[in-house]
Structure formats: structure tokens, C-alpha cells
Amino acid sequence: MSPTCVMSFNANDPSGAAGLTADIAAISSAGAHPLAVVTGAYVRDTAEIFDHFAFDEEAVAEQARSALEDMPVSAIKVGFVGSPENISTIAEIASDYSEIPLVAYMPSLSWWEESEIDNYLDAFRELLLPQTTVLIGNHSSLWRWLLPDWPAERSPSARDIAKAASDLGVPYTLVTGIPLPDQFIDNVLATPQAILYSEKFERFEAVFAGAGETLSAALCALLANGHDLQAATAEALTYLDHSLDAGFHPGMGHIVPDRLFWAQSDDDAEASEADAEADDAAADSPLTSKPPFDLPPNGTLKH
């Protein structure tokens, strides 16, 4: 039997840290066939995003509809698509295929111009959230977007954010990176009425590029493969934990998750450790030195 198909709308990322590169690797790792629709291209390295060029919405629509008319798609993921026009096009496609679950990931847009951010978020809120099955985003990003006038002194909970998303048509929200005491962060799948699932990560100093893309793409593929939402969330968080644990430092910027960690043999792992030791010994070279970081070991996620 052929693997189930997952369509991803996202921007190309030449650094390989996020965007379509992350989606393709994570979707494939979760046992699905990725249908990658290019919505634009980042200008970036592993440290920061410098610019983005959006594709014309007709080009996005033609890519997606050609694939959808040829292959059965079991789930759709939407990442950063670059423009309100592309959001409108994707929302129209999602409406035409309303039986397919849609996972929307909202990354941080702090690198962009404020007016561009406002226009993009307004269009996403009005056009795409009503089509969304699961919304995924960092606690601070979703808070600023969905609850900009939050009045309480305490931070909004995952259920508070889920309620704001529900008011806009989203039945389920996965809130990541919620600060907890004792150097932990929580990741919570919620509705306005209940916490459906949560996992805690130990906080560490490393900065990763593409963690949210990894989680959302894996979750989308697991849903496409027939997992129920709670099981898919648990498995996607475990997959992210392993990817971060095996993360590597390809450039002079942030750590990139190794989404193909499972493909390493024991000999490969030993060779990687030897290479890491050699890199540490050559730390006087700016091209080979790596910043210190403390990754949590596999299997440390707690309920």
C-alpha cells in the first residue's frame, strides 16, 4: 500500500531549518507522502530571517489544485504563506475540501514589518481560522495575536487561548512553550472546556530553528495516518523531543532539529559523537565552534 498523502503550504527555506524543508522531512518521518506547495521563499540563514518573497496566489492555487485533483489528500498543513492573497486562496481550497483536517501553525513573525504582520494576521484570523481543525503556536505568539487586550495580571492559560481560537472557529489548539517553575515548559492541547493532553519539556539554553514546524508537520502526518488527536499529539511531541535531542549545528546560527534521527545506525551515532568531540577541540575556529547547550535526554517527557 502507498503511504497517505499530506499537503503542506509553506515557504521554501534555503537554510533547511524550517519551512518546506522541515515539513517534508517530518511528514516523511511520520510515514506519509508530502505534497509540498511552495508559497514563497525566505531569505535567511540559521540565525535569522532577512526577507521573504511571496508567490503569486494563482501559482499557489495551480500547484495545489493540480495535486489535489490527482491524489487523495488525508490532511493539510498550513505554515507561513507570505501574503493575505495566498491566505485567501488557501482558505478557498480548504473550503472546497472541507472534509480534510487542516493543521495551521503560526510562527513568530517578529522579523517582519509591523504593517505586514497586522495585515497577515487579520487575514489569517478572518479567512483561515474558520477552516482550521488544530491551531498550533507558541504561547507568547498566540497570546499576542488572539488575546491582545488580555486584562488579567496572570498569563492566559492554554484554555484561555483555546477559547479565543474557538470563538474564531478553531475546535482544538495546541499551545507550546508555556513557562512553568523549576526550568520546565508545558505543551498543552486544549479546548475551551478541557485540557485534552499535556507534556512537559525541561527548559534548556539552546535556541532551535524550526521546532514548531517539526511538531506541526509531524502531528498533521499522524492525523493523516489515522491516529486520534490525543495520540497524534503525544507521538508528535515525542518525535520533536527526539529531533531536538539529536539536533545539530550546521552553520553559525541556531541548532537545527535532526528530523531523521531514526535513520542513524549505532555506528553513525558513535561517529557523530566523535565528530562533536573533534569540533569541541577545534573551538578556536569560528566556522567549527559550537555554543554550549544542555539538551534533555530522550524519554524525559512527563505527563
N, C-alpha and C positions, 0 to 999 in steps of 0.2 A: 504494500500500500504506500502511496505517496504521502509525504508529510502535509499537514494542513497549512493553508496559506494565511499569512498575516500581512496586511498592507500598512506601511509606515509613511506618513507625510512628515518630512523633516528637511533641514538644510544640510548640505554637504559640509563636512568639517575636515579640512586638509590636514589637521594635526592628528586625526584619528582618536581624539579624546572623547568627543561627544557626537551629536548629530546623527546622520545616517550610518556612519561607521559603527557607532555604538549600538544602534538599533539592529543592524544586520548581524553583528556578532552575537548579541544577546538573544535575538529571536532564533537564530540557528542553534545556539546552545540549548535553548529550551525545546528543541525538537520540531520547530516549524520552518516553513519556507518563506523568507522575507520578500515582499514585493515593495521595493524602495522607490517612492515617488519624490523626486528632487524638487523642493520648493524654492531653493535659492542656494547661496554659498556664503559661508563665513570667510572672513579674512582674519585668521587667528593663529596663535601658536599654543603651546601647552600652558602658558601663563595667563593670557588674556585674549579677549576678542577686540579686534581693532575696527571691524566694519562688517557689513552684511549686504549682499546683493540679492534682492528678491527676484524670482522668476515671474514672468507674466502669468496671470491667472489662467489664461487659455492653455498655456503649455502644461500647467499643473493638471488642469481638468482632462486634457487629452491623454496624458500619461496614465492617470488613474482609471479613467473610463475604459481605455483600451485593455488594461489588465483585468478590470472587474468583469468585462463582457466575455473574457476568455477563461478565467479561472474562478472557482468558488472561494470566496474570502470568508474566513471564520472570525476575524477580529481586525479592528483598525486602531492604529496608534497615531496620535497627532502630537508632534513636538512643536518646535519653533518654526513657523511657516512664513514669517517675514513681512506680511502686509495684511491690512484689513480686506483687500480684494481676494487674496488667497484664502483667508478665513471664510469669506462668504462663499467662495467656490467649494471649499471642502464641506461646509455646512450643507450646501445643496446636495452634494454627493451623498453625505451621510443620511440626509432625509430620504433620498431615493433608495437607500439600502438600510432602512431603519431597523431591520431585524438583526443587523450585525452589531455586536457590542463595540463601543468606542471608548478607548482609554486616552485621556488627554493629560499631557504632562506640561506644567507651566514652570519653565526655568526662571532663574533670576535674569532680569533684563536691565540691570543697573549700568551696563556698559553702553546703553543706547541713549539717544536724546529723549528728554522728558516728554516732549510733544508726541514723538513717535511711540513711546511707551503707552501714553494715555490713549491714543487712537487704536493701538493694537489691542490693549486690554478691554476697551469698550466694545470693540467688535467681537472679541472672543466671548465676552460675557453675554452679549445680546444674541449672537448667532450660533455659537458652537456649544456653549454650556448646556442649552436645552437638548442637544443631541448626545451629550456625554453620559456614559454609563459609570465610569470611575474617573474622578479627578485626582491627580497626584501632584504634590508640590511640597516644598519646604515650608515649615511652619511660619517663618517670618515673611516669605514671599506671599503665601496665601492670606496671611493676616493683613498685610498692607493692601492687597488687592481687593479682597472680599469684605473686609471689616475696617475700612479706612478711618471711620469715626468711632472706633471702639471706645466706650466711655469708662470702663472699669479700670481700677489700678492693677488688677491681676491680668496676666496674659490670657487671651482667649484659649479655651481648650479645643481639642480636636472636634468635639461635638459642637462647639460654638461655630467653628469654621464649617463643619459639615452642614449645619443649619443654614448658614449664609449661602452655601453652594446649593443646597436643596431648594431654597427659595428661587433659585435661578434655573432649576430643572435637573440638578445632578443628584441621583439617588445615593451614591457612595463616594466618600472622599478618603483618600489615604494621605495623612499628614505626616511628613517626615521631619526628623531633626528637632523634635520638641525638647527643650532643655529640661534636665532633671538634676537633682542633687547628686553629689558623690561621683561626678565625672561620667554621667550616663546621659544618653539621649533616647527618646522614645519615638517609635514609629507606629501610628495608630490608624487603623481602618475604622471609620465611623459613619453612622447616620445621625440625624438629629436626635433619634430616640435611644441609641445604644452604641457602645464600643463593641465592634464585631471581632477585632483581633488587634493585638499589640505585641511588639517585640522591642527589647531594649538593646542598644549597642553601647559598648564602652567608648567614651569620648577619647580621642587621641589627637595629637598635634598635626598630623599630616593633612595637607589640603589636596583633595582629589578633584579632577576634572572629569565630568561625565557619570557621576554616581547616579544621579536622578534618571538620566537616560537609560542606564543599565537596568535599574529597578523597574521602570515603567515598561520598557520593551519586553523584559522577561515576564512580567505579570500579564501583559497582553497576549504573549505567545502561550502561556499556561492556560489562560482562559480559552484561547482558541483550541487547545488540546483537550478541552472538556473538564478541567478542574473547576470545582466550585470556587467562589470568590475568596472565601476564607483560606482554603487550602492553597489556592494560587498565590495569595498574599504571603502566606508562611513560606512557601517554596521560593518565591521571588526574593524575599528578604534574606533567606539563607544563601541563595545564589549570589546576591550582592555582597554578603559578608565574605564569602569565599573569594569573590573577584577583588575585593578591597585587600584582603589578606595577601593575595598574590600580586598586588599592584606593583607596577614598575615605573621607572623614571626615564622615559625615552629622550627627554630634552632638558632644558634648563628651567622649566616651569613646574607645574604641579604633577602629582602622581596620577597615573592613568590606570584604571582597573583592568586586571587581566581577565577578560570575559571568556577566555579559552583556557582557564587554569586546569580544567579537567583533561585537557589534551596532553599535558606534560606527563612523561613517564618518570619513574623514580630517578633514572639516570639524568633526565633533563633537570629535575628539581635539584639534584646534587650539583650539577654543572652550574645552575643558576646561582646557587649559594656560593660556589667557588668564584664565579664572576663578580658577585656582590662584594666578596671579601677583597678581590683584586681592585675593584673600584674604590673601596674604602682606603686601600693602601695608596691609591693614586689621587687622593683627595686634593692635592695641591693643584691639580689641573681643573680649570673651571668647566671644561667640557665633560669631565667624567665624575666629578664630585656629586654626591647626593646628600640632601639635607637629612638630618636625623629625624626619625619618626617612630612611633610606637604603635604598630598595628595589632589589633586584637586577634588572638588565635582563633582558628575555626572552631565552631561549636560553642561559642560563648554567648550566643543569643539567649536571652531569658524571657519567659512569659511574665 
